[in-house]
Amino acid sequence: MIIAGVDGSRAGLEACAWAAREAVLRGTPLTVMHALPRWCVDTADGRYADVAGWMRRGGLDLLAVAEDRAHRERPGLKVETVLAAGDPRTR
C-alpha cells in the first residue's frame, strides 16, 4: 500500500505524483489523505458548523486535485481519497 498525505502545497502535489509512480511500480493502489482537526469532521450543526463545512469542502477539493494529479501521472491507477480526522502527525 502506498499512502500520500497532501496539504495543498505544490510539494504535496509533487509527492502525490511520485507516489503514483511508486504505486504503479509496486502494483498497488494509491491512497491520498488530507487531515483536518477532528472538530471539523465531527461538527454538522451548532455554532461552528459553517466553518467546519467550509473546511471539509476545502479538504475534499484538495483531495480531488491530488487525485487528478495522480491520474495525470499514471492514468488508470486506482486512487482512493481519505479525509481523515485528527492530527496528521499521528497518522
DRENTORKOL-3810 file (N, C-alpha, C; in nm, 4 decimals):
REM DRENTORKOL-3810
@n.u->0.0845; n.v->-0.1167; n.w->0.0000; ca.u->0.0000; ca.v->0.0000; ca.w->0.0000; c.u->0.0895; c.v->0.1236; c.w->0.0000
@n.u->0.0526; n.v->0.2210; n.w->-0.0834; ca.u->0.1220; ca.v->0.3490; ca.w->-0.0882; c.u->0.0230; c.v->0.4550; c.w->-0.0409
@n.u->0.0651; n.v->0.5368; n.w->0.0553; ca.u->-0.0174; ca.v->0.6450; ca.w->0.1083; c.u->0.0583; c.v->0.7755; c.w->0.0906
@n.u->-0.0099; n.v->0.8766; n.w->0.0376; ca.u->0.0482; ca.v->1.0102; ca.w->0.0244; c.u->-0.0404; c.v->1.1087; c.w->0.0978
@n.u->0.0189; n.v->1.1887; n.w->0.1833; ca.u->-0.0536; ca.v->1.2951; ca.w->0.2515; c.u->-0.0354; c.v->1.4242; c.w->0.1745
@n.u->-0.1434; n.v->1.4983; n.w->0.1549; ca.u->-0.1364; ca.v->1.6242; ca.w->0.0823; c.u->-0.1884; c.v->1.7375; c.w->0.1696
@n.u->-0.1280; n.v->1.8549; n.w->0.1487; ca.u->-0.1650; ca.v->1.9708; ca.w->0.2289; c.u->-0.2007; c.v->2.0927; c.w->0.1447
@n.u->-0.2057; n.v->2.0751; n.w->0.0127; ca.u->-0.2391; ca.v->2.1865; ca.w->-0.0750; c.u->-0.1183; c.v->2.2567; c.w->-0.1340
@n.u->-0.0010; n.v->2.2213; n.w->-0.0891; ca.u->0.1199; ca.v->2.2843; ca.w->-0.1418; c.u->0.1622; c.v->2.2190; c.w->-0.2731
@n.u->0.2430; n.v->2.2901; n.w->-0.3487; ca.u->0.2970; ca.v->2.2328; ca.w->-0.4726; c.u->0.3796; c.v->2.1087; c.w->-0.4409
@n.u->0.4576; n.v->2.1148; n.w->-0.3346; ca.u->0.5392; ca.v->1.9996; ca.w->-0.2946; c.u->0.4515; c.v->1.8794; c.w->-0.2619
@n.u->0.3364; n.v->1.9025; n.w->-0.1993; ca.u->0.2448; ca.v->1.7933; ca.w->-0.1682; c.u->0.1904; c.v->1.7265; c.w->-0.2934
@n.u->0.1592; n.v->1.8074; n.w->-0.3953; ca.u->0.1101; ca.v->1.7502; ca.w->-0.5204; c.u->0.2210; c.v->1.6760; c.w->-0.5946
@n.u->0.3428; n.v->1.7259; n.w->-0.5863; ca.u->0.4549; ca.v->1.6540; ca.w->-0.6480; c.u->0.4799; c.v->1.5217; c.w->-0.5753
@n.u->0.4636; n.v->1.5222; n.w->-0.4444; ca.u->0.4770; ca.v->1.3975; ca.w->-0.3681; c.u->0.3681; c.v->1.2985; c.w->-0.4096
@n.u->0.2492; n.v->1.3490; n.w->-0.4381; ca.u->0.1395; ca.v->1.2642; ca.w->-0.4842; c.u->0.1743; c.v->1.2024; c.w->-0.6197
@n.u->0.2347; n.v->1.2801; n.w->-0.7080; ca.u->0.2758; ca.v->1.2277; ca.w->-0.8390; c.u->0.3828; c.v->1.1207; c.w->-0.8227
@n.u->0.4780; n.v->1.1448; n.w->-0.7350; ca.u->0.5825; ca.v->1.0457; ca.w->-0.7077; c.u->0.5192; c.v->0.9176; c.w->-0.6524
@n.u->0.4246; n.v->0.9346; n.w->-0.5597; ca.u->0.3577; ca.v->0.8188; ca.w->-0.5001; c.u->0.2802; c.v->0.7401; c.w->-0.6056
@n.u->0.2225; n.v->0.8103; n.w->-0.7044; ca.u->0.1503; ca.v->0.7417; ca.w->-0.8123; c.u->0.2465; c.v->0.6554; c.w->-0.8935
@n.u->0.3634; n.v->0.7080; n.w->-0.9233; ca.u->0.4631; ca.v->0.6295; ca.w->-0.9971; c.u->0.5056; c.v->0.5081; c.w->-0.9161
@n.u->0.5282; n.v->0.5264; n.w->-0.7869; ca.u->0.5672; ca.v->0.4152; ca.w->-0.6992; c.u->0.4578; c.v->0.3090; c.w->-0.6915
@n.u->0.3333; n.v->0.3532; n.w->-0.6826; ca.u->0.2221; ca.v->0.2583; ca.w->-0.6736; c.u->0.2163; c.v->0.1700; c.w->-0.7982
@n.u->0.2352; n.v->0.2296; n.w->-0.9146; ca.u->0.2340; ca.v->0.1509; ca.w->-1.0386; c.u->0.3514; c.v->0.0533; c.w->-1.0393
@n.u->0.4695; n.v->0.1005; n.w->-1.0006; ca.u->0.5867; ca.v->0.0124; ca.w->-0.9969; c.u->0.5655; c.v->-0.1070; c.w->-0.9044
@n.u->0.4938; n.v->-0.0858; n.w->-0.7957; ca.u->0.4727; ca.v->-0.1909; ca.w->-0.6959; c.u->0.3418; c.v->-0.2675; c.w->-0.7180
@n.u->0.2632; n.v->-0.2237; n.w->-0.8162; ca.u->0.1376; ca.v->-0.2935; ca.w->-0.8457; c.u->0.0348; c.v->-0.2822; c.w->-0.7353
@n.u->0.0257; n.v->-0.1656; n.w->-0.6739; ca.u->-0.0669; ca.v->-0.1458; ca.w->-0.5628; c.u->-0.1456; c.v->-0.0163; c.w->-0.5820
@n.u->-0.2643; n.v->-0.0049; n.w->-0.5249; ca.u->-0.3395; ca.v->0.1203; ca.w->-0.5335; c.u->-0.2711; c.v->0.2312; c.w->-0.4524
@n.u->-0.3118; n.v->0.3529; n.w->-0.4794; ca.u->-0.2621; ca.v->0.4695; ca.w->-0.4071; c.u->-0.3734; c.v->0.5245; c.w->-0.3193
@n.u->-0.3411; n.v->0.5551; n.w->-0.1957; ca.u->-0.4334; ca.v->0.6250; ca.w->-0.1064; c.u->-0.3785; c.v->0.7650; c.w->-0.0836
@n.u->-0.4619; n.v->0.8648; n.w->-0.1094; ca.u->-0.4251; ca.v->1.0045; ca.w->-0.0872; c.u->-0.5069; c.v->1.0541; c.w->0.0306
@n.u->-0.4384; n.v->1.1112; n.w->0.1307; ca.u->-0.5056; ca.v->1.1556; ca.w->0.2529; c.u->-0.4836; c.v->1.3040; c.w->0.2775
@n.u->-0.5834; n.v->1.3643; n.w->0.3402; ca.u->-0.5728; ca.v->1.5001; ca.w->0.3919; c.u->-0.6380; c.v->1.4988; c.w->0.5293
@n.u->-0.5730; n.v->1.5562; n.w->0.6271; ca.u->-0.6256; ca.v->1.5544; ca.w->0.7638; c.u->-0.6767; c.v->1.6925; c.w->0.8047
@n.u->-0.7879; n.v->1.6910; n.w->0.8746; ca.u->-0.8470; ca.v->1.8109; ca.w->0.9329; c.u->-0.8601; c.v->1.7892; c.w->1.0835
@n.u->-0.8660; n.v->1.8965; n.w->1.1604; ca.u->-0.8929; ca.v->1.8787; ca.w->1.3027; c.u->-1.0234; c.v->1.8010; c.w->1.3227
@n.u->-1.0255; n.v->1.7175; n.w->1.4223; ca.u->-1.1417; ca.v->1.6319; ca.w->1.4460; c.u->-1.2719; c.v->1.7110; c.w->1.4547
@n.u->-1.2703; n.v->1.8268; n.w->1.5185; ca.u->-1.3946; ca.v->1.9033; ca.w->1.5333; c.u->-1.4524; c.v->1.9427; c.w->1.3978
@n.u->-1.3680; n.v->1.9628; n.w->1.2966; ca.u->-1.4173; ca.v->1.9982; ca.w->1.1627; c.u->-1.4939; c.v->1.8831; c.w->1.0992
@n.u->-1.4463; n.v->1.7634; n.w->1.1220; ca.u->-1.5104; ca.v->1.6459; ca.w->1.0634; c.u->-1.6368; c.v->1.6085; c.w->1.1412
@n.u->-1.6331; n.v->1.6274; n.w->1.2717; ca.u->-1.7439; ca.v->1.5855; ca.w->1.3578; c.u->-1.8570; c.v->1.6879; c.w->1.3701
@n.u->-1.8330; n.v->1.8138; n.w->1.3339; ca.u->-1.9321; ca.v->1.9199; ca.w->1.3550; c.u->-2.0252; c.v->1.9324; c.w->1.2356
@n.u->-2.1511; n.v->1.8974; n.w->1.2558; ca.u->-2.2510; ca.v->1.9091; ca.w->1.1493; c.u->-2.3504; c.v->2.0217; c.w->1.1771
@n.u->-2.3627; n.v->2.0606; n.w->1.3030; ca.u->-2.4523; ca.v->2.1697; ca.w->1.3368; c.u->-2.3952; c.v->2.2449; c.w->1.4558
@n.u->-2.4592; n.v->2.3541; n.w->1.4899; ca.u->-2.4129; ca.v->2.4335; ca.w->1.6030; c.u->-2.3365; c.v->2.5563; c.w->1.5579
@n.u->-2.2688; n.v->2.6142; n.w->1.6523; ca.u->-2.2045; ca.v->2.7440; ca.w->1.6357; c.u->-2.1017; c.v->2.7483; c.w->1.5229
@n.u->-2.0222; n.v->2.6433; n.w->1.5063; ca.u->-1.9139; ca.v->2.6445; ca.w->1.4081; c.u->-1.9407; c.v->2.5538; c.w->1.2880
@n.u->-2.0645; n.v->2.5196; n.w->1.2659; ca.u->-2.0993; ca.v->2.4283; ca.w->1.1565; c.u->-2.0599; c.v->2.4843; c.w->1.0202
@n.u->-2.0787; n.v->2.6147; n.w->0.9998; ca.u->-2.0431; ca.v->2.6739; ca.w->0.8706; c.u->-1.8932; c.v->2.6670; c.w->0.8454
@n.u->-1.8157; n.v->2.6951; n.w->0.9478; ca.u->-1.6696; ca.v->2.6891; ca.w->0.9344; c.u->-1.6258; c.v->2.5454; c.w->0.9097
@n.u->-1.6822; n.v->2.4530; n.w->0.9848; ca.u->-1.6470; ca.v->2.3118; ca.w->0.9678; c.u->-1.6818; c.v->2.2643; c.w->0.8274
@n.u->-1.7982; n.v->2.3023; n.w->0.7777; ca.u->-1.8387; ca.v->2.2644; ca.w->0.6426; c.u->-1.7463; c.v->2.3237; c.w->0.5379
@n.u->-1.7092; n.v->2.4489; n.w->0.5556; ca.u->-1.6165; ca.v->2.5153; ca.w->0.4641; c.u->-1.4820; c.v->2.4418; c.w->0.4620
@n.u->-1.4335; n.v->2.4026; n.w->0.5782; ca.u->-1.3055; ca.v->2.3315; ca.w->0.5852; c.u->-1.3151; c.v->2.1921; c.w->0.5232
@n.u->-1.4270; n.v->2.1233; n.w->0.5453; ca.u->-1.4457; ca.v->1.9913; ca.w->0.4829; c.u->-1.4501; c.v->2.0032; c.w->0.3310
@n.u->-1.5244; n.v->2.1013; n.w->0.2806; ca.u->-1.5317; ca.v->2.1201; ca.w->0.1350; c.u->-1.3936; c.v->2.1526; c.w->0.0786
@n.u->-1.3175; n.v->2.2351; n.w->0.1485; ca.u->-1.1823; ca.v->2.2661; ca.w->0.1039; c.u->-1.0943; c.v->2.1422; c.w->0.1011
@n.u->-1.1068; n.v->2.0583; n.w->0.2027; ca.u->-1.0304; ca.v->1.9342; ca.w->0.2072; c.u->-1.0673; c.v->1.8399; c.w->0.0949
@n.u->-1.1968; n.v->1.8298; n.w->0.0666; ca.u->-1.2423; ca.v->1.7430; ca.w->-0.0427; c.u->-1.1978; c.v->1.7970; c.w->-0.1787
@n.u->-1.1992; n.v->1.9300; n.w->-0.1942; ca.u->-1.1499; ca.v->1.9899; ca.w->-0.3184; c.u->-1.0012; c.v->1.9608; c.w->-0.3365
@n.u->-0.9264; n.v->1.9722; n.w->-0.2296; ca.u->-0.7829; ca.v->1.9430; ca.w->-0.2341; c.u->-0.7590; c.v->1.7972; c.w->-0.2724
@n.u->-0.8351; n.v->1.7067; n.w->-0.2155; ca.u->-0.8210; ca.v->1.5651; ca.w->-0.2494; c.u->-0.8545; c.v->1.5396; c.w->-0.3963
@n.u->-0.9534; n.v->1.6100; n.w->-0.4495; ca.u->-0.9888; ca.v->1.5937; ca.w->-0.5911; c.u->-0.8749; c.v->1.6402; c.w->-0.6808
@n.u->-0.8093; n.v->1.7504; n.w->-0.6450; ca.u->-0.6948; ca.v->1.7996; ca.w->-0.7224; c.u->-0.5805; c.v->1.6993; c.w->-0.7158
@n.u->-0.5547; n.v->1.6445; n.w->-0.5983; ca.u->-0.4466; ca.v->1.5462; ca.w->-0.5822; c.u->-0.4779; c.v->1.4181; c.w->-0.6596
@n.u->-0.6034; n.v->1.3742; n.w->-0.6560; ca.u->-0.6417; ca.v->1.2541; ca.w->-0.7317; c.u->-0.6217; c.v->1.2778; c.w->-0.8812
@n.u->-0.6605; n.v->1.3955; n.w->-0.9287; ca.u->-0.6411; ca.v->1.4292; ca.w->-1.0690; c.u->-0.4916; c.v->1.4292; c.w->-1.1041
@n.u->-0.4105; n.v->1.4826; n.w->-1.0157; ca.u->-0.2652; ca.v->1.4845; ca.w->-1.0400; c.u->-0.2105; c.v->1.3430; c.w->-1.0503
@n.u->-0.2555; n.v->1.2552; n.w->-0.9630; ca.u->-0.2106; ca.v->1.1154; ca.w->-0.9669; c.u->-0.2534; c.v->1.0485; c.w->-1.0971
@n.u->-0.3753; n.v->1.0753; n.w->-1.1411; ca.u->-0.4241; ca.v->1.0149; ca.w->-1.2657; c.u->-0.3537; c.v->1.0718; c.w->-1.3883
@n.u->-0.3166; n.v->1.1994; n.w->-1.3842; ca.u->-0.2396; ca.v->1.2555; ca.w->-1.4957; c.u->-0.1013; c.v->1.1918; c.w->-1.5025
@n.u->-0.0457; n.v->1.1607; n.w->-1.3860; ca.u->0.0862; ca.v->1.0971; ca.w->-1.3802; c.u->0.0797; c.v->0.9525; c.w->-1.4266
@n.u->-0.0220; n.v->0.8805; n.w->-1.3815; ca.u->-0.0378; ca.v->0.7389; ca.w->-1.4150; c.u->-0.1851; c.v->0.7090; c.w->-1.4410
@n.u->-0.2317; n.v->0.7305; n.w->-1.5660; ca.u->-0.3718; ca.v->0.7022; ca.w->-1.5993; c.u->-0.4056; c.v->0.5561; c.w->-1.5675
@n.u->-0.5240; n.v->0.5365; n.w->-1.5186; ca.u->-0.5700; ca.v->0.4011; ca.w->-1.4881; c.u->-0.5356; c.v->0.3532; c.w->-1.3489
@n.u->-0.4526; n.v->0.4270; n.w->-1.2770; ca.u->-0.4162; ca.v->0.3882; ca.w->-1.1405; c.u->-0.5393; c.v->0.3988; c.w->-1.0504
@n.u->-0.5598; n.v->0.2994; n.w->-0.9658; ca.u->-0.6676; ca.v->0.3048; ca.w->-0.8672; c.u->-0.6237; c.v->0.3975; c.w->-0.7548
@n.u->-0.7011; n.v->0.5037; n.w->-0.7329; ca.u->-0.6696; ca.v->0.6029; ca.w->-0.6306; c.u->-0.7889; c.v->0.6150; c.w->-0.5362
@n.u->-0.7618; n.v->0.6013; n.w->-0.4080; ca.u->-0.8631; ca.v->0.6222; ca.w->-0.3047; c.u->-0.8278; c.v->0.7509; c.w->-0.2317
@n.u->-0.9280; n.v->0.8325; n.w->-0.2005; ca.u->-0.9036; ca.v->0.9546; ca.w->-0.1240; c.u->-0.9688; c.v->0.9411; c.w->0.0133
@n.u->-0.9010; n.v->0.9958; n.w->0.1134; ca.u->-0.9493; ca.v->0.9867; ca.w->0.2514; c.u->-0.9357; c.v->1.1237; c.w->0.3174
@n.u->-1.0472; n.v->1.1757; n.w->0.3687; ca.u->-1.0458; ca.v->1.2952; ca.w->0.4511; c.u->-1.0433; c.v->1.2470; c.w->0.5949
@n.u->-0.9279; n.v->1.2561; n.w->0.6568; ca.u->-0.9074; ca.v->1.1994; ca.w->0.7900; c.u->-0.9323; c.v->1.3039; c.w->0.8984
@n.u->-0.9772; n.v->1.2573; n.w->1.0125; ca.u->-0.9997; ca.v->1.3441; ca.w->1.1270; c.u->-0.8843; c.v->1.3267; c.w->1.2257
@n.u->-0.8239; n.v->1.4375; n.w->1.2645; ca.u->-0.7184; ca.v->1.4320; ca.w->1.3644; c.u->-0.5905; c.v->1.4978; c.w->1.3177
@n.u->-0.4908; n.v->1.4835; n.w->1.3991; ca.u->-0.3596; ca.v->1.5431; ca.w->1.3745; c.u->-0.2829; c.v->1.4597; c.w->1.2722
@n.u->-0.2400; n.v->1.5188; n.w->1.1597; ca.u->-0.1703; ca.v->1.4398; ca.w->1.0574; c.u->-0.0369; c.v->1.3841; c.w->1.1058
@n.u->0.0201; n.v->1.4430; n.w->1.2088; ca.u->0.1486; ca.v->1.3934; ca.w->1.2589; c.u->0.1346; c.v->1.2549; c.w->1.3226
@n.u->0.0121; n.v->1.2177; n.w->1.3596; ca.u->-0.0087; ca.v->1.0882; ca.w->1.4228; c.u->-0.0674; c.v->0.9868; c.w->1.3261
@n.u->-0.0845; n.v->1.0213; n.w->1.2019; ca.u->-0.1451; ca.v->0.9325; ca.w->1.1007; c.u->-0.0410; c.v->0.8439; c.w->1.0393
END
